[in-house]
Amino acid sequence: MLIAAVVTEVVAVLSLVLAFTVNVGSPSTVLATFLGLMIVSVLAATLAFILALTGLIRYSRYGSWFLSVLVVSVLANPVLWLFLIGTFF
C-alpha cells in the first residue's frame, strides 16, 4: 500500500508540474492541457491521501512513511493552493 501511495503521489506532483510547464499550441490547447492535468493531479493527490491514511491506520510500523506521504499529498494538492490564492490575493 505504501508503494501505491508513493507512486500515486508522484503522478500527482508530476502532473501538477506539467500543468504549469506545458505551453505548446493554441491558447485553447494550452487551457485544455492545463485543466486536464490539474484534474489528474487532484484525483491522484486525493487517492494518495486515502491510501496513506488507510495505511497509517492499518500498518502502524510504517507510520512515519505514511505520514510523510500524507503531508506531501496535502501540500501538493492544487485545490489547496487555488483556495489559498483565492482567499488571500
MARFI-777154 format. One record per residue: residue number from 1; chain; x negated, y, z of N, C-alpha, C, CB in turn. Coordinates in pm, 1 decimal. Glycine has a CB too. Layout:
<nodes>
NODE NUM A X Y Z X Y Z X Y Z X Y Z
...
</nodes>
This chain:
<nodes>
NODE 1 A -81.9 -118.4 0.0 0.0 0.0 0.0 -86.9 125.7 0.0 93.5 -0.7 120.0
NODE 2 A -202.6 116.4 64.7 -292.7 231.1 67.4 -344.9 263.2 -72.2 -409.5 204.8 162.3
NODE 3 A -378.8 160.7 -146.9 -429.4 182.6 -282.7 -320.4 243.3 -370.6 -480.2 50.1 -344.2
NODE 4 A -198.0 196.7 -357.0 -87.4 252.7 -435.7 -63.6 399.0 -400.1 41.4 171.5 -413.1
NODE 5 A -72.1 431.8 -271.4 -53.3 570.8 -229.5 -164.6 659.9 -282.5 -47.1 580.3 -77.1
NODE 6 A -288.1 609.9 -277.9 -401.2 690.1 -326.4 -393.2 709.3 -477.1 -534.7 623.6 -288.9
NODE 7 A -362.0 603.8 -550.2 -350.9 615.7 -696.2 -238.1 709.9 -734.4 -328.1 478.1 -760.2
NODE 8 A -126.1 701.3 -665.8 -14.5 791.0 -693.4 -51.0 935.7 -662.7 108.0 749.7 -612.6
NODE 9 A -125.9 956.9 -555.8 -168.1 1093.2 -522.9 -268.3 1146.6 -623.8 -228.2 1097.7 -383.2
NODE 10 A -354.8 1061.2 -674.3 -448.3 1103.5 -779.2 -371.9 1144.5 -904.8 -548.6 990.4 -812.1
NODE 11 A -268.6 1069.7 -939.6 -184.6 1105.8 -1054.1 -117.7 1240.4 -1030.2 -78.1 997.3 -1080.2
NODE 12 A -71.4 1263.5 -908.5 -5.0 1390.2 -876.5 -100.7 1508.3 -888.7 53.4 1385.1 -735.4
NODE 13 A -219.2 1494.1 -833.7 -316.1 1604.1 -838.7 -366.4 1625.5 -980.9 -434.6 1576.0 -744.5
NODE 14 A -390.4 1517.1 -1053.1 -437.1 1530.1 -1191.2 -333.3 1597.1 -1279.6 -472.4 1393.7 -1248.0
NODE 15 A -207.7 1560.2 -1265.0 -104.4 1624.5 -1346.9 -83.5 1770.0 -1306.0 27.7 1547.7 -1335.6
NODE 16 A -104.3 1802.0 -1179.0 -95.5 1941.6 -1136.0 -207.8 2024.4 -1198.3 -101.2 1951.1 -982.2
NODE 17 A -326.9 1970.4 -1200.4 -439.7 2040.9 -1261.8 -418.1 2054.9 -1411.9 -572.2 1966.8 -1233.7
NODE 18 A -371.7 1948.6 -1475.8 -346.7 1955.8 -1620.0 -234.7 2053.2 -1654.4 -312.5 1818.1 -1673.9
NODE 19 A -138.0 2068.7 -1566.4 -27.7 2161.8 -1592.7 -78.5 2304.4 -1606.0 77.0 2153.8 -1481.3
NODE 20 A -181.9 2338.3 -1529.9 -232.9 2474.6 -1535.1 -346.7 2493.5 -1634.7 -279.0 2515.7 -1399.3
NODE 21 A -404.9 2384.8 -1684.4 -519.0 2400.0 -1774.5 -487.1 2371.9 -1920.9 -628.8 2309.6 -1730.8
NODE 22 A -379.8 2301.2 -1950.5 -346.9 2268.8 -2089.6 -270.7 2385.9 -2150.1 -263.1 2136.8 -2099.1
NODE 23 A -333.5 2453.5 -2241.8 -271.3 2568.5 -2308.7 -289.4 2555.9 -2459.4 -332.1 2702.1 -2257.8
NODE 24 A -232.0 2453.6 -2517.7 -250.5 2427.3 -2660.0 -115.0 2432.5 -2728.7 -319.4 2289.9 -2683.5
NODE 25 A -110.5 2504.4 -2838.5 10.7 2507.6 -2918.2 89.2 2635.5 -2901.1 96.8 2391.7 -2883.9
NODE 26 A 213.3 2630.0 -2943.7 300.6 2746.2 -2936.1 344.3 2768.1 -2791.0 423.8 2728.6 -3028.9
NODE 27 A 398.8 2886.2 -2762.3 444.6 2912.0 -2625.1 549.0 2812.7 -2574.8 500.9 3050.3 -2616.7
NODE 28 A 636.6 2767.7 -2662.6 737.0 2669.9 -2618.4 673.1 2535.0 -2588.0 846.1 2653.0 -2725.0
NODE 29 A 569.3 2497.3 -2662.6 497.7 2372.8 -2634.5 422.5 2382.1 -2503.2 401.0 2339.5 -2748.0
NODE 30 A 361.1 2495.9 -2478.1 289.0 2516.0 -2352.7 385.6 2510.3 -2234.4 213.9 2650.9 -2354.3
NODE 31 A 501.5 2573.2 -2248.9 601.2 2571.0 -2141.7 654.9 2429.9 -2118.1 716.5 2665.8 -2174.9
NODE 32 A 683.6 2357.2 -2225.8 734.0 2220.5 -2211.7 629.5 2130.2 -2147.8 775.7 2164.3 -2347.9
NODE 33 A 504.0 2145.7 -2185.8 396.0 2067.3 -2125.5 380.5 2102.1 -1978.4 263.6 2091.1 -2199.8
NODE 34 A 384.0 2229.9 -1946.8 371.7 2274.1 -1808.1 484.4 2217.4 -1721.3 372.0 2427.2 -1801.1
NODE 35 A 607.9 2230.9 -1767.7 721.2 2182.8 -1690.0 721.8 2030.7 -1677.6 850.7 2229.6 -1752.8
NODE 36 A 685.7 1961.6 -1784.5 679.5 1815.9 -1779.4 574.1 1766.2 -1681.9 651.7 1760.4 -1917.1
NODE 37 A 456.5 1826.8 -1684.7 350.6 1786.8 -1592.3 383.3 1825.2 -1448.0 218.6 1850.0 -1634.0
NODE 38 A 454.0 1935.5 -1428.4 495.5 1972.7 -1293.2 596.9 1871.9 -1238.3 555.6 2115.1 -1292.5
NODE 39 A 687.8 1825.4 -1322.3 784.5 1725.2 -1278.7 714.7 1595.4 -1242.3 888.9 1700.3 -1387.6
NODE 40 A 618.7 1554.3 -1325.0 541.8 1432.9 -1293.7 466.2 1450.5 -1162.8 443.3 1399.2 -1408.0
NODE 41 A 409.2 1567.6 -1141.5 334.2 1593.4 -1019.1 423.3 1589.5 -895.7 264.6 1727.6 -1028.0
NODE 42 A 540.5 1648.4 -904.2 633.5 1648.1 -790.7 678.9 1506.0 -758.9 755.7 1737.6 -820.2
NODE 43 A 714.9 1431.0 -861.4 759.6 1293.4 -838.2 648.1 1205.9 -781.8 811.9 1232.8 -967.8
NODE 44 A 527.0 1221.4 -833.7 415.6 1140.7 -784.7 377.1 1179.4 -642.1 295.1 1155.3 -877.2
NODE 45 A 378.9 1309.0 -611.0 346.4 1351.5 -474.9 452.0 1303.7 -375.5 333.4 1504.2 -468.5
NODE 46 A 576.5 1304.3 -416.2 683.1 1254.4 -329.3 669.7 1104.5 -306.6 820.2 1286.2 -389.2
NODE 47 A 639.9 1030.4 -411.0 620.9 886.5 -397.3 498.6 855.2 -310.3 605.9 821.6 -535.6
NODE 48 A 390.5 930.9 -328.2 272.5 910.4 -244.3 302.2 941.0 -98.5 157.1 996.9 -293.1
NODE 49 A 381.7 1043.5 -72.9 420.5 1076.6 64.5 500.9 963.2 127.1 501.9 1206.8 67.5
NODE 50 A 596.2 908.9 52.8 678.6 799.9 104.8 593.7 675.4 130.0 793.1 767.5 6.9
NODE 51 A 504.9 642.6 36.3 418.0 526.9 55.6 325.4 545.3 175.1 336.1 501.3 -69.9
NODE 52 A 269.2 664.3 189.2 178.6 689.4 301.2 252.6 689.1 434.2 106.7 822.2 282.2
NODE 53 A 371.6 742.5 438.1 450.0 742.3 561.0 490.1 600.1 600.9 574.6 829.6 544.4
NODE 54 A 530.3 521.3 503.5 563.1 381.7 530.4 440.1 304.1 575.8 623.5 316.3 406.1
NODE 55 A 328.2 328.1 510.8 205.1 261.0 550.6 157.0 303.6 687.7 97.5 286.9 449.8
NODE 56 A 177.9 428.7 722.0 138.3 477.6 853.7 218.3 408.3 963.7 157.2 629.6 862.3
NODE 57 A 344.4 382.7 937.2 428.4 315.5 1035.8 398.8 164.7 1039.2 577.4 340.2 1004.5
NODE 58 A 380.2 107.0 923.9 367.3 -38.3 915.2 226.1 -89.4 943.3 409.8 -84.0 779.3
NODE 59 A 124.4 -21.7 891.0 -14.3 -66.0 906.5 -89.9 35.9 990.8 -83.1 -84.9 768.0
NODE 60 A -84.1 20.5 1120.1 -142.5 121.4 1208.2 -294.7 118.4 1210.8 -90.3 103.0 1347.4
NODE 61 A -355.8 8.8 1169.4 -502.2 3.0 1172.2 -567.0 93.7 1066.8 -548.4 -140.2 1151.2
NODE 62 A -492.9 127.9 963.9 -542.6 220.9 862.4 -477.6 357.8 879.0 -515.9 166.0 720.9
NODE 63 A -443.4 393.4 998.9 -368.5 515.8 1025.4 -436.7 641.5 977.8 -342.5 527.7 1169.8
NODE 64 A -567.6 650.6 995.0 -637.4 772.4 953.2 -636.1 788.7 801.6 -781.2 770.8 1003.8
NODE 65 A -644.6 677.0 729.6 -640.8 685.2 583.4 -502.3 727.1 534.6 -680.1 550.3 521.1
NODE 66 A -400.4 667.8 593.0 -264.1 704.8 553.4 -232.5 848.9 593.4 -161.9 608.9 616.7
NODE 67 A -285.0 891.8 706.5 -264.0 1029.7 748.9 -331.2 1128.2 654.0 -316.3 1049.9 890.4
NODE 68 A -449.4 1093.5 604.9 -517.1 1181.8 509.0 -441.4 1188.1 377.0 -660.9 1134.2 484.4
NODE 69 A -383.8 1076.4 333.3 -302.0 1078.5 211.3 -176.5 1162.2 233.4 -263.5 934.6 168.5
NODE 70 A -118.3 1155.0 352.9 -1.6 1238.2 384.6 -34.5 1386.3 375.8 50.8 1205.3 524.1
NODE 71 A -146.8 1425.3 433.5 -185.7 1566.5 432.4 -211.5 1614.0 289.8 -310.9 1588.9 519.4
NODE 72 A -282.0 1534.2 212.7 -311.1 1573.5 74.1 -182.6 1579.1 -7.9 -411.4 1475.1 9.4
NODE 73 A -90.5 1486.1 15.2 33.0 1488.2 -63.7 120.2 1608.0 -29.7 111.5 1360.0 -41.8
NODE 74 A 116.0 1652.9 93.3 191.0 1773.6 128.8 123.8 1897.3 70.4 203.3 1786.9 282.0
NODE 75 A -7.5 1906.0 81.4 -78.3 2024.3 32.9 -83.7 2032.4 -119.6 -218.4 2025.7 88.2
NODE 76 A -76.7 1919.0 -188.1 -83.8 1919.2 -334.1 53.1 1919.6 -399.9 -161.6 1799.9 -381.6
NODE 77 A 159.0 1929.8 -323.1 292.6 1930.0 -380.4 324.1 2067.8 -437.9 397.4 1889.7 -274.6
NODE 78 A 352.8 2076.4 -566.8 379.5 2206.4 -629.2 504.0 2275.6 -575.1 393.3 2189.1 -777.4
NODE 79 A 599.6 2198.4 -524.0 720.5 2259.8 -469.7 685.2 2346.9 -349.8 823.6 2151.8 -429.7
NODE 80 A 594.3 2300.0 -266.3 549.2 2379.2 -151.9 484.7 2508.9 -197.2 451.1 2299.1 -66.9
NODE 81 A 397.6 2501.8 -295.6 327.6 2622.4 -342.1 422.1 2719.8 -409.8 215.4 2585.1 -438.0
NODE 82 A 516.2 2668.9 -488.8 613.4 2759.2 -551.5 703.3 2823.8 -447.0 698.5 2683.5 -654.3
NODE 83 A 737.9 2749.3 -342.1 816.5 2806.2 -232.4 738.4 2915.8 -161.1 857.0 2696.8 -132.6
NODE 84 A 611.1 2890.6 -131.7 529.2 2990.8 -62.8 506.4 3115.0 -148.1 395.3 2930.7 -23.7
NODE 85 A 484.3 3095.8 -276.4 464.9 3209.7 -367.0 594.4 3291.3 -375.9 420.9 3161.0 -508.8
NODE 86 A 707.5 3223.1 -386.3 834.7 3293.2 -393.0 871.7 3364.2 -264.3 942.3 3197.8 -428.8
NODE 87 A 826.5 3312.1 -153.0 860.2 3372.0 -24.2 773.8 3493.3 7.2 845.8 3269.5 86.0
NODE 88 A 645.3 3484.0 -16.0 553.5 3585.9 29.1 510.2 3685.6 -77.6 435.3 3521.5 84.8
NODE 89 A 542.0 3662.5 -204.2 497.3 3758.5 -306.2 612.2 3812.9 -384.0 398.8 3695.0 -400.6
</nodes>
